Amino acid sequence: MEAIRQAQALGMRTMQEAQAIANKYGKTLVSIMTAASLMSKATWAESVWNLHQAWYVHANPKTSRENMTDYRRQAKHYEEHKDEEEYPQLWAEIHVFWNENISGTKDTSSKVMVGRVMACRDSFTQAAQTWCNIEGIHVFGCVIYSGSDEAARQAQGIFAGSPVCMQLACKKQTDISKLLDYLATIMKYKALDSAASVPLPNFAVLSQVPYDRALALKPQESRCDRNRRVLPVVFMHKLYEVNLIGGQKNVPWKTLLDVLYTAQYMITDWPVHVPAVGPDFNIRRLNADELHALVVPFLKEQMGLDYNAEAPGEDEDQDGPMIVLSSSFHLKKWTSEQVASFRLADPGMFNIPLVVTMSNKPLWILSDSQAFLRALPRGLLPPRN
């Protein structure tokens, strides 16, 4: 991650210096970057058909009620106006548009970027429809935008050459949008560091259940800071999952043992070497390894592939070994034997575990609950240690 941050800083300094040169000589930023071999122009062949098609999509965008078959009016317009000598003013406008917006000699606004993405999708759609006219061939694909403009990102999407392909894609529209965002994220990281190890997507992402976005990394936030921030969210999720709390918004840290006693639940698979949740539990005192052990298994369960995609390789940059667990801790009801022991006021009830490690070692037992001790009948005391 340090290498990526340094690369980003270098890119920012380079852009600032290039902008200063552009301002000094009345040039555009893109032209300066291209002259410095830091940016390349589009390689789309400058045929008169390509020029006209790019201009027409921008000047006469497809309406929401038109399908691509109706939009073939572009070809008719081209046939009627392809003679540059007969329509010099029109072709002058077309050439200006190509030079400024397609060849990269003009800085791009959000509106222009959206137009380019949409023009790209429309262009591929027309080509896909042509191939789909051949029996047995079906074509669909996607156009991905990996830049920083949010409007252009919203314009990315799929193209299809037949209604059947489009219907299939639309059934999974939400999942496909997630996949496109995932692919765009990978491309961004690869652009910053071509040697970065980024997991390639598999189709498990298409069936992934949506998760609470509060779990995701915030801009400029490290994973350690995120783990500390979301640990209460993890606990609230666990408590809500088994209906141990109602409308509470905060975890009852100090009285959590009392909550477990009242509901006759225990926390199992608590990470070894991590301070046990209880009256003295304090999130601020937990180190990076302890937070990692408590939070990361839950995040991976909830976020799936998104967890590795949001900051690939960061865990490996941490100092020292990380505690890695296959699953997060969870809440479990007392066994029938433990419930019977409690109801009969058997002396063994005092040792009913409330927090247990993965190796089945009790960290807190029923006699550690202050609410339980206050409710004991007069004369019934816990055994002395």
Phi, psi and omega in degrees: 000328179295322178296320179295317180297319179294321178297318179296320179295319177299316178298320179295316180297319180296317179298319181295318179293321179295322179294322178297319178295318180298318179294322183294321185252010177068032179254174176268158179298319182296321181294322178293315180296323179292318179297329179274006181062027177260358178206145180246151177280161179298144181260010178298123183302137185273058174282157181296329178294314179296319178300312182294318182298315180298316180294317185296318179299323180285317185280333182228069184299148179294132179281163182295338181270352181269142168260175185293334177295315178296329186284000179290004175300341177299319180295322179294319179297322180295315181298327183278341187231020186283349178278107184293329180287329181281331180232065185295321182294317179298315183286336173295318177297319180296317180294321178298316179299315181299313184295322185276327190247334182258318182281351174087026180261012179220138178299144187263130173270171179299318181298318180295319181296319177299317179299320180294315180298315180294320178297322178296315179297316180296321181297314180292328178297316179298317179295320180295321179295325178297313181291328180288350175288344178275129184301131177090354180254129176231134185232129166208156183197198183217154173244122185247135175250122183252011179280192186259356182280120185293321180296319178293324178297321178294335182280344179295157181170196185261159169229151182215150183263355181213154178302327180297313179297318181294321178297318178297318181291321183294332179295335180242032187303314181297315181293323179294323177299319177296319180295319178297317177299320180297315179295320179297322178297316178300318181296323178298314180294321179294327178292325179283322182212100184295340181268359182296141179271106181241125181295131177286148184288151168234172188285003173296333180296334182288335181255007183291135180285136178303146182236168180294118183294346176295342180283340186286157176296139172271161178304134178067013181263134177280162179294325179297315178295322178296319180300319179293322182292321188264356179305316175301325178296321178299313180295318179298320178299314181297320182289318178294326184301327181249015176059040178273340177225155182260257185269013180294145179254349181236150179286130179280070186306311186294330185245019184298324178297324178293323177298317179296317179298314183297320182271353182060052176238164173223154173266124181245164179060035176292135184299135176295145178073007175255130180308133184287141176296137184173197184302327184260008183292132182220116182301323184294338182272352182283137177273179186299318180297318182293318176296318179301315182295326182279325192258316190300317178303322178293317180298319180293324177296319185278316190267340180059229183296335181297333182297313180285331183287331187287333178204071185298134174082358185293323181301325182289343181277350182290151177279132176082166182287144177266146174280117183244123179245150181280337179210159181274164176297159179211168181259140186221140180290153175302154175287164179298326178294320179292321177297317179296318179299320179293316182294326181273000182056038178291142180305335179292346182294333181297337183259011176298123184289143175250328175226125186231140178281175178295335178270014177068028177265123179290132176257325172227141178238176187301324181291353176273352179276122180292325178295321177296315181296322180292334183271356181294140175298152179302133178093346178265112185239150177291151180297147179284142179286000000 
